[in-house]
Every structure is written in structure tokens, then in C-alpha cells.
Amino acid sequence: MDSMDFRPLSEEKTAEILRIIKLRLDQADAEGLRRAMLSVGWLEGASELVEPLMELVTGGTPELALAALEGLSRLRVKEAEQPLAGHIVKLFRNPGPGQEGIRTECIHVLGKVGGESSVGFMAELVVNPAATEREREAAVEALVSLAEGSLEPVYGKLKELKGKTDGPVREAVDCALRELSSADWKDKGYLTIEAEFRDEDES
């Protein structure tokens, strides 16, 4: 590959890419938005796209909302955590037809952009009777994603959830615990977690 491919983008080029992406947002074209967001990985400071993307998540068509959520997932910036969590709460308080898929995707994306402050929020969703089984499973998956930044709080929450869930959601919690305990955490100093889980299985 040419070494030119690894050169950082100039400020002018970055500004041009941002302009194109924002134009796609203004046009409210789901497929165009997806194409424009493919370039987000090259950008630094693309957090300024969080607000316009959230506008489409909260006020766009289901197709646009899903495309915007895909964009937020690519951005993976902390600025999206609070507005996304707030939107999930609103979706549960004011349920409407066709919202379950949007709520599920919002939960998945929050797992990617959230930090330790989202761990408790996700744990509450896992046992929320208003959530569908799929949404509660999505919250378990999101907890696993959040563990990349804060393993110990997530592992502790999942252990608490074992006794509060049943059926497929309990199976999802068990799988999540196994995934976290079987990962190569040696270099991260979490050998005790793996050993603890193994001891539980053997007892």
C-alpha cells in the first residue's frame, strides 16, 4: 500500500468531508447517509456530527433513524452517550408502533459509545419488565461491549443479574460471563475474574 494512504488528512480535507456528510444529513437520504458515514473513520473531531445524527435518530423516519444510529456506532464518541440514553428512556415512556427495532438498535449503539456510567443503566434494562426479551438480550450484549472500557463493574453487574433473570435472558447473562472470563485478560490484570468464574462452574 502506498505510504500516502497513511498521511493524516489536512484540515481542509477534513472540513470538506464533514461538509459532505452534513449535506447528506440535511438531505435526509438514508442510503446517502450510510455512504457518507463510511468516511467517518478517517476523521478526528467528528463529534460535531453527534447532534445532527441524533436529530435524525429522534425525529427521522425509521430508516433514517437506523442509518443515523449506524453512523453513531462508527463515531464511537462519548458525546453521544447522554443524548442516546435519554432517547432510550423517552422511547420506553412513549412507546409507539414500530419502535422496538429502533429501541433495540439504540441499546446496541449505547453499548459502543457509552462508558462506565452506562453500566447501571444497561443492568436496569436487563430486568425492565417493559422491555422485550430481545431488548433485554441486547442490553446484555451492550454490557459486554461496555466491558472493553470497564471490565470489573460490568462483571459485577452481570453476576448480580444471574439471580434476577430466567429463560433466554439468563442464558445471555451466562454467555456474557463466560465471554468475559474466557477472554485473554492476563495482560489487563483480571486473572482473578477468570479463576472465580471457573471455580463457580466446578462447584
N, C-alpha and C positions, 0 to 999 in steps of 0.2 A: 504494500500500500504506500502511496506517495506520502512523504513526510508533511506535505502541505495539508493533508487531512487532519493533522493533529495541531495545527496552529489555532490559537483562540480566535474567536470571531471579533471583528472590530466593533466598536460602539455603534458605528453607522449601520453595519450589517445586522447587529442585534436589534437596533431600533426598527429597521426595515422589516425584520421577521415579526417583531411584536406588532407592527402596524398591520401586516397582512393577517395575522391571527385575529386581531381586534376587528378588522374588517369582516372576517368570517363570522365573528360573534354578532356583529351588527346586522349581518345579512340573515342571521338565524337559519342557516342551512346546516342540517345535522351532518350530512356527508362531507360537506366542505369544511365544517368544523373539525371533524375527525382527521381529515387530510392535513389541515393547518397545524393541528396539535402534534403531528408526527415530528415537527421540528423543535418541540419544547425541550427535548433532552439536550439540545445544543446550547440552551440559554442559561445565563446566570441572571438572577434577579427577575425571573419570570413570575414572581409572586404577585406582581401587579395585575396578573390575569385572574387572580382568585376572585376578585369582586365581580367582574363581568361574567365569569363562568358560573358563579353562584347565582347570579341573576337568572341565568338560563335554567339552572337546577330548580330554582324556586318558582319561576314564572313561565317557563317554556313548555312546549309540548313534551309528552313522554319521550319521544325520540330525541329531542334536543337535550332534555334533562340527562338522558343516558350518555349522550355524546359529551356533554359538559362534565359529567362525573368521570368519564374516561380521561378527559383532559386533566382534571384534578388529581386523578390517580397518577398520571405521568409527572405532574409537577412535584408531588410529594413535599409540599412546603407546609410548615407549621401554621401559617396564617389561615389555612383552610379548616383547621381543626374546630375552632369555636363556632363559626357560622354553620358548618356541616352538622355538628352535634345539635345545635339549636334547631336546624331544619328537621332533623330526625324526630325531635320532640314534637314539633308542630305537626308532622305527618301522623304521628300517633294520636295527638289530641284532636285532629280534624281529619279523620280517615275519609277517603273518597274512592270511587271506583278506579281500578287500575293502578292504585298507588303501591301495592305490595311489592311489585318488582322494583320500583324506584326506592322504596324504603330498604329493601334488601341490598341494593347496589350502594346506597348511601352508607350502610353499615360496613360493607366491604371496603369502601374507599376510606372511611374514617379509620379503619384499622391500618391503612397505609400512611395516612398523613398525621394521625394522632400521636400523642406522647403519653407519658405516664398518667396524666390527668384524665385520659380516656379509658383507663383500665377499669375503674369503678363503674363508669357509665356502661361499658360493654357487659360487665358482670351483671348489672341490673337488667339489661336487655335479655340476657340468657334465661332469666326466671320471670320475665314480664308476661303475665297471662294475656295481655293484649297483643303480644307478638305471635306471629305464626311459627310453626315448627321450623320452617325454612329460615325465617328471620333469626330465630334463636340459634340455629346452627351457624348462620352467617356471623353472629356475634361471637361464637366460639372461635370460628376461623379468624375473625378480626383480632381476637385476643392473642392468637398465635403470631399474627403479624406484628402486633404491638410489642411482643416479647423480644423482637430484634433490638429494641431500644431500652427495655426494662424487663429483663427476664424474671427476676425474683418476685416482684409484685404480681406479675401475671401468673406465675406458677402457684403462688399462694392463693390467688383468687380461684384458679381452676380447681385446686384441692377443696376449697370451700364449696364450690358448685357441685362436686361429685354427689354430695348428700342431698342436694336440693333439686336434682333433675332426674328424669327417668326416660325410658324409651330411646329413640334415636338421638335426642339431645344429650342424654347421659353417655351414649356411645361416642358422640362427638367430643365430649369432655374427656373421656378416657383416651381417645385417639390423640387429642391435643396434648395431654400429659405425656403420653408415650413419645410423641414427636419431639417435645421439648427435652425430655430426659434422654432420648437416644441421639440427639444432635451432638456434634463434636464441640462440647463446651469446655473441653480441657484447657484450652488456651485462655478462656474467659474466667476461669476460676470457679466453675459451678459443678465440680465433680460431686460435691455432696448431694446435689439435687438428683443426679443420675443414680447415685447409690441409694438414696432414700426411696426413690420410686421402685428400684429393683427389689429392695427389701420388702416393700409393701406387697409386690407381686408374689414373693416367695412365702409370705406369711399366710 
